[in-house]
Amino acid sequence: MESTMIRNLFISILLGCFSLGSAMARSTVWDMPTPYPPGNLHTENIQRFVEDVAAATDGALRIQVHPGGSLFKANEIKRAVQTGQAQIGEVIISSLANENPLFALDTVPFVATGYADAKRLWQVSRAAIEEAFAKQGMKILYAVPWPPQGLYTKKPVNSLADLKGWKIRAYSPTVAKMIEHMGAQPVTIQEADLPQALATGMLDANFTSSATGYDRKSWEYLSYFYDVKAWLPKNVVFVSQRAFMELDPNAQRAVLEAAKAAEERGWKISEEKTAWYVEQLKANGMKVVEPSETLRRELDEIGMRMAQEWLEQAGEAGKKILDAYRSR
């Protein structure tokens, strides 16, 4: 009797292990490198997207998020997805501006300075950007903006003359060009390396959002945040077209539906948290100030100049997009 019970228990355990192994074998696992820390608004939104996909597919598709550049650095992520080293990833699209001027549009200064304008800009440019990614074997799932970009400095700034010779962080070719127009020196620093760069004196200032300022505790190194609302750059989440097509139709539908929800949620969260981030900068001792009339005028002049430069690079395709944006 006892031996029969032991044998039955042993068989049950074996069957359970077999069932678990079969379920795991049936699961598809995607690796998803992302550039930003777990508490960042984009990473948190991605985590909810991943959970939605897992729930909608009953675990048949599981996405493993690797935040903070832990699997691939920010500037390596797109290439990793392109070459099949990862199936899905996230990148700030303006960092790819050297590949295609269309990728730089949302960082052309003062073209879109608020959420409503940024959304219209995405609506009129999305098809062209999706097409550019598709030609490289990738599919854009969704995009979410950062809060408006401002200038962080160690010292007060009343005009561009005060910035002459300063080293300012650039995270994209367009931002680097703007810094040059400002009479300063652009220094390319990945977001994950920002605290070390500030602590070691590699930078005198930084152009970024209130969110990044909060995430990286900028008040420990910098004293002023000039809320110039220069642009709202977007992050895109994209997938290997090959990996996507290998999914069954139900899983594909689940990914697309979760992506649509992530985009709507992400835009809302980004806008809602903007004021909170700014308040956190103040609460930690940073002086949040409006730019002087002189500084605002000088920056606006740079914006107009750079918009013209962008149009010359982007050609007829860029003109069509910008005309559609301005006509709405």
C-alpha positions as CSV (number, residue, x, y, z in Angstrom):
1,M,0.0,0.0,0.0
2,E,2.7,2.4,1.0
3,S,4.9,1.5,-2.0
4,T,1.9,2.2,-4.3
5,M,1.3,5.6,-2.8
6,I,5.0,6.5,-3.2
7,R,4.9,5.3,-6.8
8,N,1.8,7.3,-7.5
9,L,3.3,10.4,-5.9
10,F,6.5,9.9,-8.0
11,I,4.4,9.6,-11.2
12,S,2.5,12.8,-10.3
13,I,5.7,14.7,-9.7
14,L,7.1,13.5,-13.1
15,L,3.9,14.5,-14.9
16,G,3.9,17.9,-13.2
17,C,7.5,18.5,-14.2
18,F,6.7,17.4,-17.8
19,S,3.7,19.7,-17.9
20,L,5.8,22.6,-16.6
21,G,8.6,21.8,-19.0
22,S,6.1,21.6,-21.9
23,A,4.5,25.0,-21.0
24,M,8.0,26.6,-20.8
25,A,8.9,25.1,-24.1
26,R,5.8,26.6,-25.7
27,S,6.6,30.0,-24.3
28,T,8.5,32.5,-26.5
29,V,10.9,34.8,-24.6
30,W,12.0,38.1,-26.0
31,D,14.9,40.1,-24.6
32,M,14.2,43.9,-24.3
33,P,17.2,46.2,-23.6
34,T,16.2,49.7,-22.5
35,P,18.5,52.7,-21.7
36,Y,16.8,54.0,-18.6
37,P,16.6,53.0,-14.9
38,P,13.7,50.9,-13.5
39,G,12.0,54.0,-11.8
40,N,12.0,56.1,-15.0
41,L,8.6,56.9,-16.5
42,H,9.4,55.1,-19.8
43,T,10.7,52.0,-18.1
44,E,7.7,51.8,-15.8
45,N,5.4,52.1,-18.8
46,I,7.3,49.4,-20.6
47,Q,6.9,47.1,-17.6
48,R,3.1,47.5,-17.8
49,F,3.2,46.9,-21.5
50,V,5.2,43.7,-20.9
51,E,2.6,42.6,-18.2
52,D,-0.2,43.3,-20.6
53,V,1.4,41.1,-23.3
54,A,2.0,38.3,-20.9
55,A,-1.6,38.4,-19.6
56,A,-3.1,38.6,-23.1
57,T,-1.1,35.6,-24.3
58,D,-1.5,33.5,-21.1
59,G,2.3,33.6,-20.8
60,A,2.9,32.3,-24.3
61,L,5.0,35.5,-25.0
62,R,7.2,36.7,-22.2
63,I,9.4,39.8,-22.5
64,Q,12.4,40.2,-20.3
65,V,13.2,43.8,-19.7
66,H,16.9,44.7,-19.2
67,P,16.8,48.4,-17.9
68,G,19.6,50.9,-17.5
69,G,21.7,49.8,-20.4
70,S,22.4,46.5,-18.6
71,L,22.2,44.3,-21.7
72,F,23.2,46.8,-24.4
73,K,24.1,50.5,-24.0
74,A,21.7,53.1,-25.4
75,N,23.6,53.6,-28.6
76,E,23.8,49.8,-29.2
77,I,20.2,48.9,-28.8
78,K,18.8,49.6,-32.3
79,R,21.7,47.6,-33.8
80,A,21.1,44.7,-31.4
81,V,17.5,44.4,-32.5
82,Q,18.4,44.8,-36.1
83,T,20.9,41.9,-36.0
84,G,18.7,39.6,-33.9
85,Q,20.7,39.9,-30.7
86,A,17.5,41.2,-29.0
87,Q,14.0,41.0,-30.3
88,I,12.6,44.3,-29.0
89,G,14.1,47.5,-27.7
90,E,13.7,51.2,-26.8
91,V,15.6,54.2,-28.0
92,I,15.3,58.0,-28.1
93,I,14.6,58.5,-31.7
94,S,16.6,61.7,-32.1
95,S,19.8,59.8,-31.2
96,L,19.5,58.2,-34.7
97,A,19.5,61.5,-36.6
98,N,22.7,60.8,-38.4
99,E,20.9,57.9,-40.2
100,N,17.9,59.9,-41.3
101,P,17.0,63.6,-40.7
102,L,13.4,62.6,-40.1
103,F,14.5,61.1,-36.8
104,A,15.7,64.6,-35.7
105,L,12.4,66.4,-36.2
106,D,11.2,66.3,-32.6
107,T,14.4,67.9,-31.4
108,V,14.4,70.8,-33.8
109,P,14.2,73.6,-31.2
110,F,10.8,75.3,-30.6
111,V,8.9,73.5,-33.4
112,A,6.8,71.7,-30.8
113,T,7.1,72.9,-27.2
114,G,4.0,71.4,-25.6
115,Y,2.2,68.1,-25.5
116,A,-0.6,69.0,-27.9
117,D,1.9,70.2,-30.5
118,A,4.2,67.2,-29.9
119,K,1.3,64.8,-30.5
120,R,0.3,66.5,-33.7
121,L,4.0,66.3,-34.8
122,W,4.0,62.6,-34.1
123,Q,0.8,62.1,-36.0
124,V,2.0,63.7,-39.2
125,S,5.5,62.1,-39.1
126,R,4.7,58.7,-37.8
127,A,4.1,57.0,-41.2
128,A,7.4,58.2,-42.6
129,I,9.3,57.1,-39.5
130,E,7.6,53.7,-39.5
131,E,8.6,53.3,-43.2
132,A,12.2,54.1,-42.4
133,F,12.3,51.5,-39.7
134,A,10.5,48.9,-41.8
135,K,13.2,49.2,-44.5
136,Q,15.7,48.1,-41.8
137,G,13.6,45.1,-40.8
138,M,12.0,46.7,-37.7
139,K,8.4,47.6,-36.7
140,I,7.6,50.6,-34.5
141,L,5.1,49.6,-31.8
142,Y,4.7,52.9,-30.0
143,A,6.2,56.3,-29.0
144,V,6.1,58.3,-25.8
145,P,7.5,61.8,-25.2
146,W,9.8,63.1,-22.5
147,P,8.7,66.2,-20.6
148,P,9.9,69.5,-22.3
149,Q,13.6,70.0,-22.3
150,G,15.4,72.7,-20.3
151,L,18.9,73.9,-19.5
152,Y,20.6,72.8,-16.3
153,T,23.6,74.9,-15.2
154,K,26.0,75.4,-12.3
155,K,25.9,79.2,-12.6
156,P,23.3,81.8,-13.6
157,V,22.8,82.4,-17.3
158,N,21.4,85.6,-18.7
159,S,22.5,85.3,-22.3
160,L,24.3,83.0,-24.6
161,A,27.5,84.9,-23.9
162,D,27.5,83.4,-20.4
163,L,27.7,79.9,-22.0
164,K,30.7,80.6,-24.2
165,G,33.2,77.7,-24.0
166,W,31.0,75.6,-21.6
167,K,30.9,71.9,-22.0
168,I,27.2,70.9,-22.4
169,R,25.9,67.3,-22.7
170,A,24.5,66.3,-26.1
171,Y,22.4,63.2,-26.5
172,S,21.7,63.5,-30.3
173,P,23.3,65.2,-33.3
174,T,20.6,67.9,-33.3
175,V,21.2,68.8,-29.7
176,A,24.9,68.9,-30.4
177,K,24.3,71.3,-33.3
178,M,22.2,73.5,-31.1
179,I,24.9,73.6,-28.4
180,E,27.4,74.7,-31.0
181,H,25.1,77.5,-32.2
182,M,25.0,78.6,-28.5
183,G,28.7,79.0,-28.5
184,A,29.3,76.1,-26.2
185,Q,31.1,72.7,-26.6
186,P,28.8,69.6,-27.0
187,V,29.9,66.5,-25.2
188,T,28.2,63.2,-26.0
189,I,27.3,61.4,-22.7
190,Q,24.8,58.5,-22.4
191,E,22.1,59.1,-19.8
192,A,23.3,56.2,-17.6
193,D,26.8,57.9,-17.4
194,L,25.4,61.3,-16.6
195,P,26.0,61.3,-12.8
196,Q,29.7,60.3,-13.2
197,A,30.2,62.9,-15.9
198,L,28.8,65.7,-13.7
199,A,30.7,64.5,-10.6
200,T,34.0,64.5,-12.4
201,G,33.6,67.9,-14.1
202,M,33.2,66.6,-17.6
203,L,30.2,68.9,-18.0
204,D,29.3,72.4,-17.0
205,A,25.7,72.1,-18.1
206,N,23.0,69.8,-19.5
207,F,20.1,70.1,-21.8
208,T,17.5,67.5,-20.7
209,S,14.0,67.0,-19.2
210,S,12.8,67.5,-15.7
211,A,12.4,63.7,-15.6
212,T,16.1,63.0,-16.3
213,G,17.1,65.8,-13.9
214,Y,15.1,64.0,-11.2
215,D,16.2,60.5,-12.1
216,R,19.9,61.5,-12.0
217,K,19.7,63.8,-8.9
218,S,21.0,66.7,-10.9
219,W,20.7,69.0,-7.8
220,E,23.8,67.2,-6.4
221,Y,25.9,68.7,-9.2
222,L,24.0,71.6,-10.8
223,S,22.2,74.6,-9.3
224,Y,19.8,76.1,-11.9
225,F,17.1,74.7,-14.2
226,Y,16.0,77.1,-17.0
227,D,12.6,75.8,-18.1
228,V,12.9,76.9,-21.7
229,K,10.6,74.1,-23.1
230,A,12.8,73.7,-26.1
231,W,11.3,70.5,-27.5
232,L,9.8,67.2,-26.4
233,P,11.9,64.3,-27.7
234,K,10.3,60.9,-28.0
235,N,11.3,57.3,-27.2
236,V,10.2,54.6,-29.6
237,V,9.6,51.0,-28.7
238,F,10.3,48.8,-31.7
239,V,10.5,45.1,-32.6
240,S,12.3,42.9,-35.1
241,Q,9.9,42.4,-37.9
242,R,11.1,38.8,-38.2
243,A,10.5,38.1,-34.5
244,F,7.1,39.7,-34.7
245,M,6.1,37.6,-37.8
246,E,7.1,34.4,-36.0
247,L,4.4,35.0,-33.5
248,D,0.9,33.4,-34.1
249,P,-1.8,35.9,-35.1
250,N,-3.3,36.0,-31.5
251,A,0.1,37.0,-30.0
252,Q,0.7,39.6,-32.7
253,R,-2.7,41.1,-31.9
254,A,-1.9,41.1,-28.2
255,V,1.4,42.9,-28.8
256,L,-0.3,45.6,-31.0
257,E,-3.1,46.1,-28.5
258,A,-0.7,46.4,-25.6
259,A,1.4,48.8,-27.6
260,K,-1.6,51.0,-28.4
261,A,-2.5,51.1,-24.7
262,A,1.1,51.9,-23.7
263,E,1.3,54.8,-26.1
264,E,-2.0,56.4,-24.7
265,R,-0.9,55.7,-21.1
266,G,2.6,56.9,-21.7
267,W,1.6,60.3,-23.1
268,K,-0.8,60.9,-20.3
269,I,1.8,59.9,-17.6
270,S,4.5,62.0,-19.1
271,E,2.3,65.1,-19.2
272,E,0.9,64.5,-15.7
273,K,4.3,64.0,-14.1
274,T,6.0,67.0,-15.7
275,A,4.9,69.4,-12.9
276,W,5.7,66.9,-10.3
277,Y,9.3,66.5,-11.6
278,V,9.8,70.2,-11.5
279,E,8.5,70.4,-8.0
280,Q,10.9,67.7,-6.9
281,L,13.8,69.7,-8.4
282,K,12.7,72.7,-6.3
283,A,12.2,70.6,-3.2
284,N,15.8,69.4,-3.5
285,G,17.2,72.9,-3.6
286,M,17.5,73.5,-7.4
287,K,16.5,77.0,-8.6
288,V,13.9,76.7,-11.3
289,V,13.8,79.9,-13.3
290,E,12.3,81.3,-16.5
291,P,14.9,82.4,-19.1
292,S,15.6,86.1,-19.4
293,E,14.1,88.0,-22.4
294,T,17.6,88.1,-24.0
295,L,18.2,84.4,-23.6
296,R,14.7,83.5,-24.9
297,R,15.2,85.7,-28.0
298,E,18.6,84.2,-28.7
299,L,17.3,80.7,-28.3
300,D,14.3,81.5,-30.6
301,E,16.7,82.8,-33.3
302,I,18.7,79.5,-33.1
303,G,15.5,77.6,-33.4
304,M,14.5,79.4,-36.6
305,R,17.9,78.8,-38.0
306,M,17.9,75.1,-37.2
307,A,14.4,74.6,-38.6
308,Q,15.7,75.9,-41.9
309,E,18.8,73.7,-41.7
310,W,16.6,70.7,-41.0
311,L,14.4,71.4,-44.0
312,E,17.4,71.6,-46.2
313,Q,18.6,68.2,-45.0
314,A,15.1,66.5,-45.0
315,G,14.2,67.7,-48.4
316,E,10.7,67.4,-49.9
317,A,9.7,64.6,-47.5
318,G,10.5,66.8,-44.5
319,K,8.8,69.9,-46.0
320,K,5.6,67.8,-46.5
321,I,5.6,66.7,-42.9
322,L,6.3,70.2,-41.5
323,D,3.7,71.8,-43.8
324,A,1.1,69.2,-42.6
325,Y,2.0,69.9,-39.0
326,R,1.7,73.7,-39.4
327,S,-1.5,73.5,-41.3
328,R,-3.4,71.6,-38.5
